[in-house]
């Protein structure tokens, strides 16, 4: 989920025994207490015993105990994205409580293994640790978990890239099913934990995320965004979804009707959907979608959200609004019963009403950080690493490499993220390499930061720190220790500045600068700065910390100023102070000197998960910090036997050093075993076989707006990108080589209801054992619509000894080749030849053949039937909007020259008129044109003001009679909405 707003301490709700409410000692044993009865009967029995007030209480995230029935306290939302992370403790004033346990590699790293069987084991371990924490403290640690995140990694600048799996829906689905199955457990009825998928739907930008609308034409919505959520729901690997903050086609996802309809139709199991934190309140402010909160909360429940994640552990506001909705007829008690039934079903499956808590009730906290979990963590971290580049440097020979310089800002530290827990121990890269080489080796480390002094040009005085509580000033006349800062340039031009005198980070502190932080952290990360070089060689310093509002201080930009007394402050760019950046010591030079004397150098660079990209903060660029690039260049020049380890969670470019790194190894922030796993790979104990799960572009130049979700139009992700990437989807090297031979299909033709089985022989042609990720892609040669360049259909990670050959079998259903046919609102498998390609990445195709799919030819459009305007074939400028607040899409937010197209319309003997459903707040018009947006005008619809965007009227216009199969274009003048159209004929 997206975290709760900064939390205010609340009063302790009572004694733990009261909160847990042990079973009431009733004379009879009610049916809901009997595990031998069917689940539906048990749920129905308990539901029938609840009062209205008790039922309403179960709509909240913090569900009070019901002592008279022995119903225990329950809370939703333990964070478990890549290990048990944090929760909010109801018995401790709803304070955020962090877990200390096994922190596995970040989610994008888990997916980089391309190993669902392994990830199921990871999910199972995390589920065990959730249960362990729950056994120790069931108030703080609930067993409904908000994980995994299945939002597609459509844009590499998304601040939450670290939380997702892939830009590809099939790979995302496979990993989410595996992780969710592990979390859920293998019992056919009971749940180890109850996973909830985040965040439905098309939630892939942090910029104004509660206000921006993701424009999803039907094909993109069905074929891409929904496709990431469906597998885990269908496989019973998730028990619900979380509605996201953003809007889709003009409607907030908190009231997306899919939550009560489409999503529930993917499974026969009961789902329990939750809101994102505070999101129901956002419907009135800042979204202003409803006039009041009673309407908003009623609409949320009716749309399919079952649990309100609002107001911490205080349900009073929600309760009052639900009751008001009942009194005003906006809700019926049956609406409440439906959601309560969903809540209770999951709670029964979690074993809350069984003696001993069901089959998973015996798990204790002893499982947390167990030796088995440590071993699994090390294995996963090693299997997730991706060898991007290798000119023969790797693997290093531990017998000949006895003097190693480990260098860089991440050489001796491990970092976690907002959704990571506390590591009970840390094996850093330096420690892991020392342990691997053992006694007698010389392993030295340095962070290689530049130490700088910042002089205010106007006064000639240096920025200096007196104490951790005094404001930072520009008052020093000389470079004392307190006026020197260790500068770390992370990514996207964002840096941190650590004072050499106090060892503390420079911190924004809401405008009064202090040096009082040990690490960048918190919801508002105030330790971030951009040093902007000016034409005269001086620098402006921009504060780049998080804010909820772009004008938090009432100014559009936030730059460091210097007051008359020398105190640093915050102001607009025009008022920014100019600073000279004086290099006291060069980190790159010192690192090069150390590397020159070593047998090998390992440069560990990358990102801080709290800096330059995270929840509520997108990146603007893709580049590694310039000083880190300079460090790579200097060290590789000093010692060609250099390994560069890039430790971050985003596709990252390094234009100044890309060609200089002979060996480049990528890993996410991979948890406590990072150092051991890194040493395993560097010294060849583990042969790397991780593969990239998204396209690494050469730069941000050419990327579309992060708000443009139509990948079919922008031509992005590997599915539609025709350019040359830096590293392609599926890319990853090995210490051995593999050959592919003899690709065969079970049949060269297939019907829409058939299955395609491909077999290819893969041989390890090198001298080392290793894993190969065999990937199968298809491309449809002819189609009514734009087809992907290629699309992943199946994959398998296989282990091969030197010289070994395996016949790898990969299967997919012909139905997987279907497209969403907007002309008939259905899935359709077209008749076409398909290229079937097998290889080691999306661009490294080793074998190919052709498959003849005996599908259908989509017939010409019948516009004489009522046609939804949103089911166009092509468009320019327009946006999709909500037809009503409850359901439906329309074409809207139109401007002069905007258009939509309906291709291959069968006009038969000739259309003579058009009827359309329109809404507008001011008059406008729609022209019907032939063949192109500037083609012949066949007729014009005059659109009157209807009094509101949800107030539709029907307008008609004659058309110049035109027959045959033709392309029709509708061009717009004025801001109006079009929901449907129908052609008429004599």
Buried (B, 14 or more C-beta within 10 A) or exposed (E): BBBBEEBEEBEBBBEBEBBBBEBEEEEEEBBBBBBEBEBEEBBBBBBEBBEEEBBBBBBBBBBBBBBEBBBBBBBBBBBBBBBBBBBBBBBBBBBBBBBBBBBBBBBBBBBBBBBBEBBBBBBBBBBBBBBBBBBEBBBBBBBBBBBBBBBBBBBBBBBBBBBBBBBBBBBBBBBBBBBBBBBBBEEEEBBBBBBBBBBBBBBBBBBEBBBBBBBBBBBBBBBBBBBBBBBBBBBBBBBBBBBBBBBBBBBBBBBBBBBBEBBBEBBEBBBBBBBBBBBBBBBBEEBEBBEEBBBBBBBBBBBBBBBBBBBBBBBEBBBBBBBBBBEEEBBEEEBBBBBBBBBBBBBBBBBBBBEEBBBBBEBEBEBBBBEEBBEBBBBBBBBBBBBBBBEEBBBBEBEEBBBBBBBBBBBBBBBBBBBBBBBBEBBBBBBBBBEBBEEEBEBBBBBBBBBBBBBBBEBEBBBBBBEBEEBBBBBBEEBBEBBBBBBBBBBBBBBBBBBBBBEBBBBBBEBEBBBBBEBBBBBBBBBBBBBBEEEEEBBBBBBBBBBEEEEBBEBEBBBBBBEEEBBBBBBBEEBBBBBBBBEBEBBBBBBBBBBEEBBBBBBBBBBBBBBBBBBBBBBEBBBBBBBBBBBBBBBBBBBBBBBBBBBBBBBBBBBBBBEBBBBBBBBBBBBBBBBBBBBBBBBBBBBBBBBBBBBBBBEBEEBBEBBBBBBBBBBBBBBBBEEEBBBBBBBBBBBBBBEBEEBBBEEEEBEBEBBBBBBBBBBBBBEBBBBBBBBBBBBBEEEBBEBBBBBBBBBBBBEBEEEEBBEBEBBBBBEBBBBBBBBBEEBBBBBBEBBBBBBBBBBBBBBEBEBEBEBEEBEBBBBBEEBBBBBBBBBEBBBBBBBEBEBBBBBBBBEEEBBBBBBBBBBBEBBBBBBBBBBBBEEBBBBBBBEEBEBEBBBBBEBBBBEEBBEBBEBEBEBEBBEEEBBBBBBBBBBBBBBBBBBBBE
